[in-house]
């Protein structure tokens, strides 16, 4: 089921594209349609891995973020695609905040929606989206996309909703 969902995302609504992706994956993985094979062929990161990276950002785990980004680079992960996917994940978490309707989420499943909220306010996640969009926009000028991505994640670590901070401090 997860592999089919991934094929649908990659095909972006194109039936011929979906069939082509499935053909490539089956040829690569000896007649098995698996997420691992799709990720290896297309240089993408799974939704749980992207949520894990976002949680590291939320927890201000700079060392963990840098290690994860280096791991992505070693695996040949497409940083632009990863950035765009992280925007979509956060966007769906915000949509769910406003609607409480999981059926509107096409990337996140019901179990992932809560994790994608990162224990952060809607405002904080919207600010994170803005940082990712700015970085994505700058990639076309970058000689080293990975550096822009790293700086983006470091900037995202400093995002805090002042109202949430005040309530956290008063409850201590």
PyMOL CGO cylinders between C-alpha atoms (Angstrom):
from pymol import cmd
from pymol.cgo import CYLINDER

trace = [
    CYLINDER, 0.00, 0.00, 0.00, 2.83, 2.40, 0.87, 0.3, 1, 1, 1, 1, 1, 1,
    CYLINDER, 2.83, 2.40, 0.87, 4.62, 1.65, -2.43, 0.3, 1, 1, 1, 1, 1, 1,
    CYLINDER, 4.62, 1.65, -2.43, 1.44, 2.34, -4.41, 0.3, 1, 1, 1, 1, 1, 1,
    CYLINDER, 1.44, 2.34, -4.41, 1.00, 5.65, -2.58, 0.3, 1, 1, 1, 1, 1, 1,
    CYLINDER, 1.00, 5.65, -2.58, 4.59, 6.55, -3.46, 0.3, 1, 1, 1, 1, 1, 1,
    CYLINDER, 4.59, 6.55, -3.46, 4.07, 5.68, -7.14, 0.3, 1, 1, 1, 1, 1, 1,
    CYLINDER, 4.07, 5.68, -7.14, 0.97, 7.91, -7.18, 0.3, 1, 1, 1, 1, 1, 1,
    CYLINDER, 0.97, 7.91, -7.18, 2.93, 10.82, -5.71, 0.3, 1, 1, 1, 1, 1, 1,
    CYLINDER, 2.93, 10.82, -5.71, 5.75, 10.41, -8.21, 0.3, 1, 1, 1, 1, 1, 1,
    CYLINDER, 5.75, 10.41, -8.21, 3.37, 10.09, -11.17, 0.3, 1, 1, 1, 1, 1, 1,
    CYLINDER, 3.37, 10.09, -11.17, 1.56, 13.26, -10.07, 0.3, 1, 1, 1, 1, 1, 1,
    CYLINDER, 1.56, 13.26, -10.07, -1.72, 12.13, -11.62, 0.3, 1, 1, 1, 1, 1, 1,
    CYLINDER, -1.72, 12.13, -11.62, -0.26, 10.76, -14.86, 0.3, 1, 1, 1, 1, 1, 1,
    CYLINDER, -0.26, 10.76, -14.86, -1.39, 7.21, -15.62, 0.3, 1, 1, 1, 1, 1, 1,
    CYLINDER, -1.39, 7.21, -15.62, 1.37, 6.61, -18.17, 0.3, 1, 1, 1, 1, 1, 1,
    CYLINDER, 1.37, 6.61, -18.17, 3.93, 7.95, -15.72, 0.3, 1, 1, 1, 1, 1, 1,
    CYLINDER, 3.93, 7.95, -15.72, 2.61, 5.63, -13.01, 0.3, 1, 1, 1, 1, 1, 1,
    CYLINDER, 2.61, 5.63, -13.01, 2.81, 2.61, -15.31, 0.3, 1, 1, 1, 1, 1, 1,
    CYLINDER, 2.81, 2.61, -15.31, 6.33, 3.57, -16.36, 0.3, 1, 1, 1, 1, 1, 1,
    CYLINDER, 6.33, 3.57, -16.36, 7.42, 3.91, -12.71, 0.3, 1, 1, 1, 1, 1, 1,
    CYLINDER, 7.42, 3.91, -12.71, 5.90, 0.53, -11.84, 0.3, 1, 1, 1, 1, 1, 1,
    CYLINDER, 5.90, 0.53, -11.84, 7.65, -1.08, -14.84, 0.3, 1, 1, 1, 1, 1, 1,
    CYLINDER, 7.65, -1.08, -14.84, 11.01, 0.39, -13.82, 0.3, 1, 1, 1, 1, 1, 1,
    CYLINDER, 11.01, 0.39, -13.82, 10.64, -0.68, -10.18, 0.3, 1, 1, 1, 1, 1, 1,
    CYLINDER, 10.64, -0.68, -10.18, 9.56, -4.21, -11.05, 0.3, 1, 1, 1, 1, 1, 1,
    CYLINDER, 9.56, -4.21, -11.05, 12.48, -4.59, -13.45, 0.3, 1, 1, 1, 1, 1, 1,
    CYLINDER, 12.48, -4.59, -13.45, 14.89, -3.24, -10.82, 0.3, 1, 1, 1, 1, 1, 1,
    CYLINDER, 14.89, -3.24, -10.82, 13.59, -5.26, -7.89, 0.3, 1, 1, 1, 1, 1, 1,
    CYLINDER, 13.59, -5.26, -7.89, 12.91, -8.58, -9.63, 0.3, 1, 1, 1, 1, 1, 1,
    CYLINDER, 12.91, -8.58, -9.63, 9.10, -8.47, -9.85, 0.3, 1, 1, 1, 1, 1, 1,
    CYLINDER, 9.10, -8.47, -9.85, 8.47, -6.78, -6.48, 0.3, 1, 1, 1, 1, 1, 1,
    CYLINDER, 8.47, -6.78, -6.48, 6.99, -3.34, -5.96, 0.3, 1, 1, 1, 1, 1, 1,
    CYLINDER, 6.99, -3.34, -5.96, 8.66, -2.02, -2.80, 0.3, 1, 1, 1, 1, 1, 1,
    CYLINDER, 8.66, -2.02, -2.80, 9.23, 1.39, -1.26, 0.3, 1, 1, 1, 1, 1, 1,
    CYLINDER, 9.23, 1.39, -1.26, 12.93, 0.62, -0.92, 0.3, 1, 1, 1, 1, 1, 1,
    CYLINDER, 12.93, 0.62, -0.92, 13.26, 0.01, -4.66, 0.3, 1, 1, 1, 1, 1, 1,
    CYLINDER, 13.26, 0.01, -4.66, 11.29, 3.17, -5.52, 0.3, 1, 1, 1, 1, 1, 1,
    CYLINDER, 11.29, 3.17, -5.52, 13.43, 5.21, -3.14, 0.3, 1, 1, 1, 1, 1, 1,
    CYLINDER, 13.43, 5.21, -3.14, 16.65, 3.76, -4.56, 0.3, 1, 1, 1, 1, 1, 1,
    CYLINDER, 16.65, 3.76, -4.56, 15.68, 4.39, -8.19, 0.3, 1, 1, 1, 1, 1, 1,
    CYLINDER, 15.68, 4.39, -8.19, 14.28, 7.89, -7.74, 0.3, 1, 1, 1, 1, 1, 1,
    CYLINDER, 14.28, 7.89, -7.74, 16.56, 9.18, -4.96, 0.3, 1, 1, 1, 1, 1, 1,
    CYLINDER, 16.56, 9.18, -4.96, 13.74, 10.06, -2.59, 0.3, 1, 1, 1, 1, 1, 1,
    CYLINDER, 13.74, 10.06, -2.59, 13.22, 9.87, 1.14, 0.3, 1, 1, 1, 1, 1, 1,
    CYLINDER, 13.22, 9.87, 1.14, 10.29, 8.11, 2.80, 0.3, 1, 1, 1, 1, 1, 1,
    CYLINDER, 10.29, 8.11, 2.80, 7.60, 10.14, 4.57, 0.3, 1, 1, 1, 1, 1, 1,
    CYLINDER, 7.60, 10.14, 4.57, 8.65, 8.76, 7.99, 0.3, 1, 1, 1, 1, 1, 1,
    CYLINDER, 8.65, 8.76, 7.99, 12.27, 9.80, 7.31, 0.3, 1, 1, 1, 1, 1, 1,
    CYLINDER, 12.27, 9.80, 7.31, 11.16, 13.32, 6.36, 0.3, 1, 1, 1, 1, 1, 1,
    CYLINDER, 11.16, 13.32, 6.36, 9.01, 13.56, 9.49, 0.3, 1, 1, 1, 1, 1, 1,
    CYLINDER, 9.01, 13.56, 9.49, 11.99, 12.30, 11.53, 0.3, 1, 1, 1, 1, 1, 1,
    CYLINDER, 11.99, 12.30, 11.53, 14.15, 15.09, 10.05, 0.3, 1, 1, 1, 1, 1, 1,
    CYLINDER, 14.15, 15.09, 10.05, 11.44, 17.66, 10.83, 0.3, 1, 1, 1, 1, 1, 1,
    CYLINDER, 11.44, 17.66, 10.83, 11.27, 16.34, 14.40, 0.3, 1, 1, 1, 1, 1, 1,
    CYLINDER, 11.27, 16.34, 14.40, 15.05, 16.79, 14.72, 0.3, 1, 1, 1, 1, 1, 1,
    CYLINDER, 15.05, 16.79, 14.72, 14.59, 20.38, 13.56, 0.3, 1, 1, 1, 1, 1, 1,
    CYLINDER, 14.59, 20.38, 13.56, 11.76, 20.89, 16.04, 0.3, 1, 1, 1, 1, 1, 1,
    CYLINDER, 11.76, 20.89, 16.04, 13.92, 19.44, 18.85, 0.3, 1, 1, 1, 1, 1, 1,
    CYLINDER, 13.92, 19.44, 18.85, 16.85, 21.67, 17.79, 0.3, 1, 1, 1, 1, 1, 1,
    CYLINDER, 16.85, 21.67, 17.79, 19.01, 18.58, 17.19, 0.3, 1, 1, 1, 1, 1, 1,
    CYLINDER, 19.01, 18.58, 17.19, 21.53, 20.21, 14.85, 0.3, 1, 1, 1, 1, 1, 1,
    CYLINDER, 21.53, 20.21, 14.85, 23.98, 17.32, 15.03, 0.3, 1, 1, 1, 1, 1, 1,
    CYLINDER, 23.98, 17.32, 15.03, 21.27, 14.78, 14.15, 0.3, 1, 1, 1, 1, 1, 1,
    CYLINDER, 21.27, 14.78, 14.15, 20.10, 16.99, 11.25, 0.3, 1, 1, 1, 1, 1, 1,
    CYLINDER, 20.10, 16.99, 11.25, 23.58, 17.31, 9.80, 0.3, 1, 1, 1, 1, 1, 1,
    CYLINDER, 23.58, 17.31, 9.80, 24.16, 13.56, 10.10, 0.3, 1, 1, 1, 1, 1, 1,
    CYLINDER, 24.16, 13.56, 10.10, 20.82, 12.85, 8.40, 0.3, 1, 1, 1, 1, 1, 1,
    CYLINDER, 20.82, 12.85, 8.40, 21.56, 15.29, 5.58, 0.3, 1, 1, 1, 1, 1, 1,
    CYLINDER, 21.56, 15.29, 5.58, 24.97, 13.69, 5.04, 0.3, 1, 1, 1, 1, 1, 1,
    CYLINDER, 24.97, 13.69, 5.04, 23.27, 10.28, 4.96, 0.3, 1, 1, 1, 1, 1, 1,
    CYLINDER, 23.27, 10.28, 4.96, 20.86, 11.63, 2.33, 0.3, 1, 1, 1, 1, 1, 1,
    CYLINDER, 20.86, 11.63, 2.33, 23.79, 12.94, 0.27, 0.3, 1, 1, 1, 1, 1, 1,
    CYLINDER, 23.79, 12.94, 0.27, 25.52, 9.54, 0.44, 0.3, 1, 1, 1, 1, 1, 1,
    CYLINDER, 25.52, 9.54, 0.44, 22.31, 7.89, -0.77, 0.3, 1, 1, 1, 1, 1, 1,
    CYLINDER, 22.31, 7.89, -0.77, 22.02, 10.35, -3.66, 0.3, 1, 1, 1, 1, 1, 1,
    CYLINDER, 22.02, 10.35, -3.66, 18.80, 11.85, -2.36, 0.3, 1, 1, 1, 1, 1, 1,
    CYLINDER, 18.80, 11.85, -2.36, 17.35, 14.74, -4.37, 0.3, 1, 1, 1, 1, 1, 1,
    CYLINDER, 17.35, 14.74, -4.37, 17.46, 17.66, -1.90, 0.3, 1, 1, 1, 1, 1, 1,
    CYLINDER, 17.46, 17.66, -1.90, 15.09, 19.79, -4.00, 0.3, 1, 1, 1, 1, 1, 1,
    CYLINDER, 15.09, 19.79, -4.00, 12.48, 17.05, -4.00, 0.3, 1, 1, 1, 1, 1, 1,
    CYLINDER, 12.48, 17.05, -4.00, 13.00, 16.44, -0.27, 0.3, 1, 1, 1, 1, 1, 1,
    CYLINDER, 13.00, 16.44, -0.27, 12.50, 20.16, 0.42, 0.3, 1, 1, 1, 1, 1, 1,
    CYLINDER, 12.50, 20.16, 0.42, 9.31, 20.23, -1.62, 0.3, 1, 1, 1, 1, 1, 1,
    CYLINDER, 9.31, 20.23, -1.62, 8.04, 17.09, 0.11, 0.3, 1, 1, 1, 1, 1, 1,
    CYLINDER, 8.04, 17.09, 0.11, 8.72, 18.62, 3.54, 0.3, 1, 1, 1, 1, 1, 1,
    CYLINDER, 8.72, 18.62, 3.54, 6.71, 21.68, 2.49, 0.3, 1, 1, 1, 1, 1, 1,
    CYLINDER, 6.71, 21.68, 2.49, 3.83, 19.39, 1.51, 0.3, 1, 1, 1, 1, 1, 1,
    CYLINDER, 3.83, 19.39, 1.51, 4.02, 17.42, 4.78, 0.3, 1, 1, 1, 1, 1, 1,
    CYLINDER, 4.02, 17.42, 4.78, 3.88, 20.57, 6.89, 0.3, 1, 1, 1, 1, 1, 1,
    CYLINDER, 3.88, 20.57, 6.89, 1.13, 22.01, 4.66, 0.3, 1, 1, 1, 1, 1, 1,
    CYLINDER, 1.13, 22.01, 4.66, -1.02, 18.93, 5.17, 0.3, 1, 1, 1, 1, 1, 1,
    CYLINDER, -1.02, 18.93, 5.17, -0.49, 19.11, 8.93, 0.3, 1, 1, 1, 1, 1, 1,
    CYLINDER, -0.49, 19.11, 8.93, -1.74, 22.72, 8.86, 0.3, 1, 1, 1, 1, 1, 1,
    CYLINDER, -1.74, 22.72, 8.86, -4.70, 21.81, 6.64, 0.3, 1, 1, 1, 1, 1, 1,
    CYLINDER, -4.70, 21.81, 6.64, -5.60, 19.13, 9.19, 0.3, 1, 1, 1, 1, 1, 1,
    CYLINDER, -5.60, 19.13, 9.19, -5.38, 21.73, 11.99, 0.3, 1, 1, 1, 1, 1, 1,
    CYLINDER, -5.38, 21.73, 11.99, -8.01, 23.84, 10.25, 0.3, 1, 1, 1, 1, 1, 1,
    CYLINDER, -8.01, 23.84, 10.25, -10.28, 21.09, 8.94, 0.3, 1, 1, 1, 1, 1, 1,
    CYLINDER, -10.28, 21.09, 8.94, -9.74, 18.03, 11.19, 0.3, 1, 1, 1, 1, 1, 1,
    CYLINDER, -9.74, 18.03, 11.19, -10.36, 16.03, 7.99, 0.3, 1, 1, 1, 1, 1, 1,
    CYLINDER, -10.36, 16.03, 7.99, -7.68, 13.39, 7.34, 0.3, 1, 1, 1, 1, 1, 1,
    CYLINDER, -7.68, 13.39, 7.34, -9.22, 12.56, 3.96, 0.3, 1, 1, 1, 1, 1, 1,
    CYLINDER, -9.22, 12.56, 3.96, -7.82, 15.86, 2.62, 0.3, 1, 1, 1, 1, 1, 1,
    CYLINDER, -7.82, 15.86, 2.62, -4.28, 14.58, 3.19, 0.3, 1, 1, 1, 1, 1, 1,
    CYLINDER, -4.28, 14.58, 3.19, -2.74, 12.86, 0.19, 0.3, 1, 1, 1, 1, 1, 1,
    CYLINDER, -2.74, 12.86, 0.19, 0.83, 12.49, 1.47, 0.3, 1, 1, 1, 1, 1, 1,
    CYLINDER, 0.83, 12.49, 1.47, 0.25, 11.77, 5.14, 0.3, 1, 1, 1, 1, 1, 1,
    CYLINDER, 0.25, 11.77, 5.14, -1.75, 8.85, 6.41, 0.3, 1, 1, 1, 1, 1, 1,
    CYLINDER, -1.75, 8.85, 6.41, -3.81, 9.08, 9.60, 0.3, 1, 1, 1, 1, 1, 1,
    CYLINDER, -3.81, 9.08, 9.60, -0.94, 7.83, 11.75, 0.3, 1, 1, 1, 1, 1, 1,
    CYLINDER, -0.94, 7.83, 11.75, 1.55, 10.33, 10.31, 0.3, 1, 1, 1, 1, 1, 1,
    CYLINDER, 1.55, 10.33, 10.31, -0.61, 13.43, 10.69, 0.3, 1, 1, 1, 1, 1, 1,
    CYLINDER, -0.61, 13.43, 10.69, -0.01, 13.73, 14.45, 0.3, 1, 1, 1, 1, 1, 1,
    CYLINDER, -0.01, 13.73, 14.45, 3.75, 13.17, 14.10, 0.3, 1, 1, 1, 1, 1, 1,
    CYLINDER, 3.75, 13.17, 14.10, 3.94, 15.81, 11.35, 0.3, 1, 1, 1, 1, 1, 1,
    CYLINDER, 3.94, 15.81, 11.35, 2.54, 18.43, 13.72, 0.3, 1, 1, 1, 1, 1, 1,
    CYLINDER, 2.54, 18.43, 13.72, 5.85, 18.15, 15.65, 0.3, 1, 1, 1, 1, 1, 1,
    CYLINDER, 5.85, 18.15, 15.65, 4.26, 19.40, 18.85, 0.3, 1, 1, 1, 1, 1, 1,
    CYLINDER, 4.26, 19.40, 18.85, 4.36, 22.86, 17.25, 0.3, 1, 1, 1, 1, 1, 1,
    CYLINDER, 4.36, 22.86, 17.25, 1.68, 25.47, 16.76, 0.3, 1, 1, 1, 1, 1, 1,
    CYLINDER, 1.68, 25.47, 16.76, 0.08, 26.09, 13.38, 0.3, 1, 1, 1, 1, 1, 1,
    CYLINDER, 0.08, 26.09, 13.38, 1.86, 29.45, 13.23, 0.3, 1, 1, 1, 1, 1, 1,
    CYLINDER, 1.86, 29.45, 13.23, 5.25, 27.84, 13.85, 0.3, 1, 1, 1, 1, 1, 1,
    CYLINDER, 5.25, 27.84, 13.85, 4.68, 25.23, 11.14, 0.3, 1, 1, 1, 1, 1, 1,
    CYLINDER, 4.68, 25.23, 11.14, 3.60, 27.96, 8.70, 0.3, 1, 1, 1, 1, 1, 1,
    CYLINDER, 3.60, 27.96, 8.70, 6.86, 29.78, 9.47, 0.3, 1, 1, 1, 1, 1, 1,
    CYLINDER, 6.86, 29.78, 9.47, 8.77, 26.54, 8.81, 0.3, 1, 1, 1, 1, 1, 1,
    CYLINDER, 8.77, 26.54, 8.81, 7.02, 26.25, 5.45, 0.3, 1, 1, 1, 1, 1, 1,
    CYLINDER, 7.02, 26.25, 5.45, 8.08, 29.82, 4.61, 0.3, 1, 1, 1, 1, 1, 1,
    CYLINDER, 8.08, 29.82, 4.61, 11.74, 28.98, 5.38, 0.3, 1, 1, 1, 1, 1, 1,
    CYLINDER, 11.74, 28.98, 5.38, 11.60, 25.87, 3.19, 0.3, 1, 1, 1, 1, 1, 1,
    CYLINDER, 11.60, 25.87, 3.19, 10.00, 27.83, 0.33, 0.3, 1, 1, 1, 1, 1, 1,
    CYLINDER, 10.00, 27.83, 0.33, 12.72, 30.50, 0.57, 0.3, 1, 1, 1, 1, 1, 1,
    CYLINDER, 12.72, 30.50, 0.57, 15.43, 27.85, 0.45, 0.3, 1, 1, 1, 1, 1, 1,
    CYLINDER, 15.43, 27.85, 0.45, 13.78, 26.05, -2.46, 0.3, 1, 1, 1, 1, 1, 1,
    CYLINDER, 13.78, 26.05, -2.46, 13.60, 29.31, -4.36, 0.3, 1, 1, 1, 1, 1, 1,
    CYLINDER, 13.60, 29.31, -4.36, 17.32, 29.96, -3.75, 0.3, 1, 1, 1, 1, 1, 1,
    CYLINDER, 17.32, 29.96, -3.75, 18.45, 26.52, -4.97, 0.3, 1, 1, 1, 1, 1, 1,
    CYLINDER, 18.45, 26.52, -4.97, 18.56, 27.70, -8.57, 0.3, 1, 1, 1, 1, 1, 1,
    CYLINDER, 18.56, 27.70, -8.57, 21.32, 30.17, -7.64, 0.3, 1, 1, 1, 1, 1, 1,
    CYLINDER, 21.32, 30.17, -7.64, 23.24, 27.80, -5.37, 0.3, 1, 1, 1, 1, 1, 1,
    CYLINDER, 23.24, 27.80, -5.37, 26.47, 26.07, -6.27, 0.3, 1, 1, 1, 1, 1, 1,
    CYLINDER, 26.47, 26.07, -6.27, 25.92, 23.78, -3.27, 0.3, 1, 1, 1, 1, 1, 1,
    CYLINDER, 25.92, 23.78, -3.27, 22.25, 23.00, -2.64, 0.3, 1, 1, 1, 1, 1, 1,
    CYLINDER, 22.25, 23.00, -2.64, 23.07, 20.92, 0.43, 0.3, 1, 1, 1, 1, 1, 1,
    CYLINDER, 23.07, 20.92, 0.43, 24.54, 23.97, 2.20, 0.3, 1, 1, 1, 1, 1, 1,
    CYLINDER, 24.54, 23.97, 2.20, 21.39, 26.01, 1.53, 0.3, 1, 1, 1, 1, 1, 1,
    CYLINDER, 21.39, 26.01, 1.53, 19.29, 23.13, 2.86, 0.3, 1, 1, 1, 1, 1, 1,
    CYLINDER, 19.29, 23.13, 2.86, 21.41, 22.87, 6.01, 0.3, 1, 1, 1, 1, 1, 1,
    CYLINDER, 21.41, 22.87, 6.01, 21.16, 26.61, 6.68, 0.3, 1, 1, 1, 1, 1, 1,
    CYLINDER, 21.16, 26.61, 6.68, 17.41, 26.46, 6.08, 0.3, 1, 1, 1, 1, 1, 1,
    CYLINDER, 17.41, 26.46, 6.08, 17.01, 23.72, 8.69, 0.3, 1, 1, 1, 1, 1, 1,
    CYLINDER, 17.01, 23.72, 8.69, 19.20, 25.63, 11.16, 0.3, 1, 1, 1, 1, 1, 1,
    CYLINDER, 19.20, 25.63, 11.16, 17.02, 28.73, 10.63, 0.3, 1, 1, 1, 1, 1, 1,
    CYLINDER, 17.02, 28.73, 10.63, 13.91, 26.62, 11.20, 0.3, 1, 1, 1, 1, 1, 1,
    CYLINDER, 13.91, 26.62, 11.20, 15.30, 25.54, 14.60, 0.3, 1, 1, 1, 1, 1, 1,
    CYLINDER, 15.30, 25.54, 14.60, 14.96, 29.11, 15.88, 0.3, 1, 1, 1, 1, 1, 1,
    CYLINDER, 14.96, 29.11, 15.88, 11.27, 29.43, 14.98, 0.3, 1, 1, 1, 1, 1, 1,
    CYLINDER, 11.27, 29.43, 14.98, 9.15, 29.80, 18.07, 0.3, 1, 1, 1, 1, 1, 1,
    CYLINDER, 9.15, 29.80, 18.07, 5.64, 31.06, 18.64, 0.3, 1, 1, 1, 1, 1, 1,
    CYLINDER, 5.64, 31.06, 18.64, 5.94, 33.70, 21.35, 0.3, 1, 1, 1, 1, 1, 1,
    CYLINDER, 5.94, 33.70, 21.35, 2.46, 32.92, 22.72, 0.3, 1, 1, 1, 1, 1, 1,
    CYLINDER, 2.46, 32.92, 22.72, 3.33, 29.23, 23.04, 0.3, 1, 1, 1, 1, 1, 1,
    CYLINDER, 3.33, 29.23, 23.04, 6.60, 30.12, 24.75, 0.3, 1, 1, 1, 1, 1, 1,
    CYLINDER, 6.60, 30.12, 24.75, 4.85, 32.34, 27.30, 0.3, 1, 1, 1, 1, 1, 1,
    CYLINDER, 4.85, 32.34, 27.30, 2.35, 29.60, 28.13, 0.3, 1, 1, 1, 1, 1, 1,
    CYLINDER, 2.35, 29.60, 28.13, 5.18, 27.03, 28.40, 0.3, 1, 1, 1, 1, 1, 1,
    CYLINDER, 5.18, 27.03, 28.40, 7.07, 29.30, 30.78, 0.3, 1, 1, 1, 1, 1, 1,
    CYLINDER, 7.07, 29.30, 30.78, 4.05, 30.01, 32.99, 0.3, 1, 1, 1, 1, 1, 1,
    CYLINDER, 4.05, 30.01, 32.99, 3.19, 26.32, 33.26, 0.3, 1, 1, 1, 1, 1, 1,
    CYLINDER, 3.19, 26.32, 33.26, 6.70, 25.54, 34.56, 0.3, 1, 1, 1, 1, 1, 1,
]
cmd.load_cgo(trace, "trace")
